[in-house]
Amino acid sequence: MNPLVEFCISNLAMGSQETYDVLENDPNIDVLEYGCLSYCSRCAEKLYALVNGDIVEADAPEELTKKIYQHIEENPLF
């Protein structure tokens, strides 16, 4: 079972698309996008993604990518 990273389409438009593209090319991560993840206030303020149900956020796409990989490493599924 691969880690699951979920993105809000509005947040992709805010700048997290770069992170989405990187993760989409990683065969060890499942990536999904949704119309809304219901974190609208957070979505308006920062780039973020849900990683196995946990919020990971950052100010820049490169930082978000790094934090997502770090979160996955520190919180294995099994």
C-alpha distance (Angstrom), angle and dihedral (degrees) to the residues before:
residue distance angle dihedral
M1 . . .
N2 3.80 . .
P3 3.80 125.5 .
L4 3.81 112.2 -95.1
V5 3.80 120.4 -132.2
E6 3.81 117.2 -171.9
F7 3.79 126.7 -165.3
C8 3.79 133.3 -167.5
I9 3.81 112.1 -130.0
S10 3.81 90.5 -133.2
N11 3.80 90.5 55.0
L12 3.80 90.0 48.9
A13 3.80 87.1 57.9
M14 3.84 89.5 48.5
G15 3.82 90.5 60.2
S16 3.79 111.3 -76.6
Q17 3.83 91.1 105.6
E18 3.81 89.2 94.2
T19 3.81 90.3 58.0
Y20 3.81 90.7 45.2
D21 3.81 90.6 53.9
V22 3.81 92.6 50.8
L23 3.80 93.7 48.2
E24 3.81 93.4 43.2
N25 3.81 88.0 62.3
D26 3.82 92.7 52.2
P27 3.82 108.4 94.1
N28 3.82 90.4 -158.9
I29 3.82 94.6 62.7
D30 3.81 129.4 64.7
V31 3.82 111.2 -143.3
L32 3.80 126.3 -166.3
E33 3.78 134.1 176.3
Y34 3.78 125.9 -152.2
G35 3.78 134.4 -170.4
C36 3.80 88.7 -119.3
L37 3.80 136.3 -4.9
S38 3.85 93.0 -166.4
Y39 3.81 96.0 -114.4
C40 3.82 93.4 112.0
S41 3.82 98.7 151.8
R42 3.81 91.6 48.9
C43 3.82 90.6 43.6
A44 3.81 90.6 55.9
E45 3.82 92.5 51.0
K46 3.82 108.1 39.7
L47 3.77 145.1 7.9
Y48 3.78 109.3 -96.4
A49 3.78 146.6 161.1
L50 3.77 135.8 -171.1
V51 3.79 110.7 -115.1
N52 3.79 110.8 -165.3
G53 3.81 86.5 -27.8
D54 3.84 96.2 -48.2
I55 3.80 122.0 112.8
V56 3.80 115.3 -118.9
E57 3.80 116.0 -176.5
A58 3.79 139.8 178.4
D59 3.79 143.1 164.6
A60 3.82 97.3 -118.9
P61 3.82 135.0 34.2
E62 3.81 94.1 -117.9
E63 3.81 90.6 51.7
L64 3.81 91.0 47.9
T65 3.79 91.6 52.2
K66 3.80 91.0 49.8
K67 3.81 93.0 47.4
I68 3.81 92.2 48.9
Y69 3.80 92.3 53.0
Q70 3.80 89.8 45.4
H71 3.81 91.4 50.3
I72 3.80 91.5 50.1
E73 3.80 91.0 49.8
E74 3.81 93.9 47.6
N75 3.82 94.6 43.8
P76 3.80 109.4 43.0
L77 3.79 117.1 -171.2
F78 3.81 92.6 -127.3
